[in-house]
Amino acid sequence: MTPAAQKIAPLEEQGNGQIIYGLDIGGTKIEIGVFTDELQLIDSWRTPTPTTSYSEFVSTIINLINEANSRYEKKAIVGIGMPGIIDKNGLVKSANVPCSTGKNIIADLNDILNCSISIGNDCRLFALSESVGGAGEGYKRVYGAIIGTGAAGGFCIDGQLYNGRSGFAGEYGHLPVSAFLIDKYKLPLKTCGCGLIGCYEAYVSGPGLSWIYQHFGAQTTDTFHFVQRLNAGDEIAKATFNCYMDLLGASFASLILSYDPDIIVVGGGISKIDQVIESLPFYVNKHLFTGVECPLIKRAKYGDSSGVRGAAILRKQLSDS
Ligand SMILES: [Zn+2]
């Protein structure tokens, strides 16, 4: 059980402060977490995500908030995290929730709900969650990197997300793979989900690891099988691991040269593989020149709870400022 999932004292014992709802919208489910003003999780539940009908999608969010309002008779503020790009005008572009693309979710929810809402990219909110009370607590510059279905992240300074001019700062997965590594492993150039060719995400995400495993001759794309074979000393698994880690290490070296963080906090499915976490500093240092060293790398503290928690922190910070 993650710390965020631990049940705490009933709300009536938490004082009369404001409560915060954090919503984590994924391609298959929407989770709502109810937090105290001190970011303690009181309650959470989830429901399937409607991905094709926008009106159903909006009513599902409204139903979750209304349900929370009826469970907790307090005035709440709401933060939302979701995959995809939210531009500076609030318009969403999301491959995982196609019905939301081109919509202004905040404006549409505000038309119906009388509460204050903010929205952010889920991977960036993972970084924020780990920076504030998570594995990056106590460090000034925290980079949060997800390695899972995709490869994305965000950068925080003093517990605040660094957004950059357009809100995209931290997208390490869409930096181009080193030409040296493409040549070294004779890798074909893969088209990334973003439309560009040769992005790191196509190689270092979970599907990227599966692809490399097959590229080296495995008969399966199953990453669980890969880890089993790696532990057994299988040659194909070892070659896959070396190539994968070289690519992942190079991608982290690029983000280190860009952001120079004090710590990198890693989450997502691939971060659960012990060998990846343990050997990452070695592979990162291979791609850094003399005088630059890999910073501390730690596994995420909040894991799967970081979506709702990061969304709640984003909203709380706007409210506090
Ligand atoms: Zn890309």
Residues whose N, C-alpha, C, O or C-beta is under 5 A from the ligand:
A	BS01	ZN	G173 H174 C192 C194 L196 C199
